Amino acid sequence: MCIDAIRGTRYVGRYWQDIVREMYLIGTRSLKLILFGGLFIGVILAIETGHQLDEFGAKTLVGRTVALGMFRSVGPLIAGLLLAARTGAKNASEIGSMQLSEQIDAMRAFGTNPIHKLVMPRMVAALVMFLPLTLIGDVAGVIGGMVVSKYALFIDPSFFWNQALTVLEIDDIMVGSAKPIFYGFSISTISSYFGYYTRGGTVGLGHNTINAVVVSSASVLVMDFIVANITWSL
């Protein structure tokens, strides 16, 4: 199915409206969730690391921890898990419902490849939208960490931003930007797979929707581990 979906990218122009629709549903409709998640992850990072660093008289370094954690590791991971839950459930339930109502069989009868029509647009939309969503969540987390550092840890914002901008390098941003691409591919294809092969009526649809979220979330964790090990070894 993944190979067929990749081959279907040559028909992007034909299914452009479907891709734009999925970009809106996957991307724009997830913006509030990503902002909320990124903001509070940054707040938690600032509070936890700030109090730990304060014991060594180094709480002004909290900006380094928050920025590096949000852009390189924790930010992309949390965004991936949130999108795995939302996008995975959406794809599996939508495609699964179409499978149970025999709409997919009708597509085949009319000569339409259901993988190209249903899976490919979701895959392309996820590949395009996951990166900007993750970066938005990262920025929200750093801003949240700055606010907490100012009012809870009494760190001047200039010190925070100086440390945050000093520690970030191009390699860190590139690593954090590469992860959402892998997440987008795995989440979109895994959730579409569970929806496409739904059997057993509404009970089977419920089971496959849950499995899509669980397996998509697990794939995010595994890929984060793999990408982190590869990048640090390089």
QUICORSUL-V138991 format. One record per residue. N is the residue number from 1. RES is the residue in one letter. SS is DSSP state (a for helix, b for strand, c for the rest). PSI is psi in whole degrees, -180 to 180 (NA if undefined). BURIAL is 1 if it has 9 or more other ideal C-beta (glycine too) atoms within 8 Angstrom, else 0. Layout:
BEGIN
N,RES,SS,PSI,BURIAL  N,RES,SS,PSI,BURIAL
END
This chain:
BEGIN
1,M,c,-41,1  2,C,a,-42,0  3,I,a,-43,0  4,D,a,-38,1  5,A,a,-39,1  6,I,a,-41,0  7,R,a,-31,0  8,G,a,-10,1  9,T,a,-17,1  10,R,a,-12,0  11,Y,a,28,1  12,V,c,-41,1  13,G,c,-38,0  14,R,c,-39,0  15,Y,c,29,1  16,W,a,-39,0  17,Q,a,-38,0  18,D,a,-39,1  19,I,a,-45,1  20,V,a,-40,0  21,R,a,-45,1  22,E,a,-34,1  23,M,a,-38,1  24,Y,a,-47,1  25,L,a,-41,1  26,I,a,-40,1  27,G,c,-67,1  28,T,a,-41,0  29,R,a,-13,0  30,S,a,-1,1  31,L,a,-45,1  32,K,a,-40,0  33,L,a,-45,1  34,I,a,-41,1  35,L,a,-46,1  36,F,a,-47,0  37,G,a,-47,1  38,G,a,-40,1  39,L,a,-48,1  40,F,a,-26,1  41,I,a,-42,1  42,G,a,-39,1  43,V,a,-45,1  44,I,a,-42,0  45,L,a,-43,1  46,A,a,-43,1  47,I,a,-50,1  48,E,a,-49,0  49,T,a,-33,1  50,G,a,-45,1  51,H,a,-34,1  52,Q,a,-43,0  53,L,a,-27,1  54,D,a,-28,1  55,E,c,-24,0  56,F,c,9,0  57,G,c,29,0  58,A,c,33,0  59,K,a,-16,1  60,T,a,-12,1  61,L,a,4,1  62,V,a,-30,1  63,G,a,-37,1  64,R,a,-44,1  65,T,a,-46,1  66,V,a,-47,1  67,A,a,-47,1  68,L,a,-42,1  69,G,a,-41,1  70,M,a,-43,1  71,F,a,-29,1  72,R,a,-38,1  73,S,a,-72,1  74,V,a,-41,1  75,G,a,-55,1  76,P,a,-35,1  77,L,a,-47,1  78,I,a,-42,1  79,A,a,-41,1  80,G,a,-41,1  81,L,a,-41,1  82,L,a,-42,1  83,L,a,-30,1  84,A,a,-40,1  85,A,a,-48,1  86,R,a,-53,1  87,T,a,-39,1  88,G,a,-45,1  89,A,a,-40,1  90,K,a,-51,1  91,N,a,-47,1  92,A,a,-42,1  93,S,a,-41,1  94,E,a,-53,1  95,I,a,-37,1  96,G,a,-40,1  97,S,a,-39,1  98,M,a,-35,1  99,Q,a,-43,1  100,L,a,-32,1  101,S,c,7,0  102,E,c,21,0  103,Q,a,-33,0  104,I,a,-40,1  105,D,a,-37,0  106,A,a,-37,0  107,M,a,-45,1  108,R,a,-40,1  109,A,a,-32,0  110,F,c,8,0  111,G,c,17,0  112,T,c,132,0  113,N,c,113,0  114,P,a,-27,1  115,I,a,-44,1  116,H,a,-35,1  117,K,a,-38,1  118,L,a,-44,1  119,V,a,-47,1  120,M,a,-47,1  121,P,a,-38,1  122,R,a,-37,1  123,M,a,-47,1  124,V,a,-42,1  125,A,a,-41,1  126,A,a,-41,1  127,L,a,-35,1  128,V,a,-41,1  129,M,a,-25,1  130,F,a,-36,1  131,L,a,-54,1  132,P,a,-34,0  133,L,a,-43,1  134,T,a,-43,1  135,L,a,-38,1  136,I,a,-43,1  137,G,a,-38,1  138,D,a,-47,1  139,V,a,-41,1  140,A,a,-39,1  141,G,a,-41,1  142,V,a,-41,1  143,I,a,-42,1  144,G,a,-40,1  145,G,a,-36,1  146,M,a,-43,1  147,V,a,-45,1  148,V,a,-39,1  149,S,a,-35,1  150,K,a,-46,1  151,Y,a,-20,0  152,A,c,-35,1  153,L,c,-5,1  154,F,c,46,0  155,I,c,130,1  156,D,c,135,0  157,P,a,-31,1  158,S,a,-39,0  159,F,a,-42,1  160,F,a,-51,1  161,W,a,-33,1  162,N,a,-45,1  163,Q,a,-39,1  164,A,a,-44,1  165,L,a,-26,0  166,T,a,-40,0  167,V,a,-29,1  168,L,c,130,1  169,E,c,169,0  170,I,a,-37,0  171,D,a,-41,0  172,D,a,-44,1  173,I,a,-37,1  174,M,a,-41,0  175,V,a,-47,1  176,G,a,-27,1  177,S,a,-23,1  178,A,a,-33,1  179,K,a,-46,1  180,P,a,-27,1  181,I,a,-46,1  182,F,a,-41,1  183,Y,a,-45,1  184,G,a,-42,1  185,F,a,-48,1  186,S,a,-44,1  187,I,a,-46,1  188,S,a,-42,1  189,T,a,-40,1  190,I,a,-47,1  191,S,a,-38,1  192,S,a,-36,1  193,Y,a,-48,1  194,F,a,-36,1  195,G,a,-41,1  196,Y,a,-34,1  197,Y,c,35,0  198,T,c,134,1  199,R,c,161,0  200,G,c,24,0  201,G,a,-156,0  202,T,a,-31,0  203,V,a,-46,0  204,G,a,-36,1  205,L,a,-42,1  206,G,a,-44,0  207,H,a,-44,1  208,N,a,-33,1  209,T,a,-44,1  210,I,a,-45,0  211,N,a,-36,1  212,A,a,-43,1  213,V,a,-44,1  214,V,a,-49,0  215,V,a,-38,1  216,S,a,-43,1  217,S,a,-40,1  218,A,a,-38,0  219,S,a,-34,1  220,V,a,-45,1  221,L,a,-44,1  222,V,a,-44,0  223,M,a,-35,1  224,D,a,-41,1  225,F,a,-45,0  226,I,a,-48,0  227,V,a,-40,1  228,A,a,-43,1  229,N,a,-41,0  230,I,a,-45,0  231,T,a,-40,1  232,W,a,-32,0  233,S,a,-28,0  234,L,c,NA,0
END
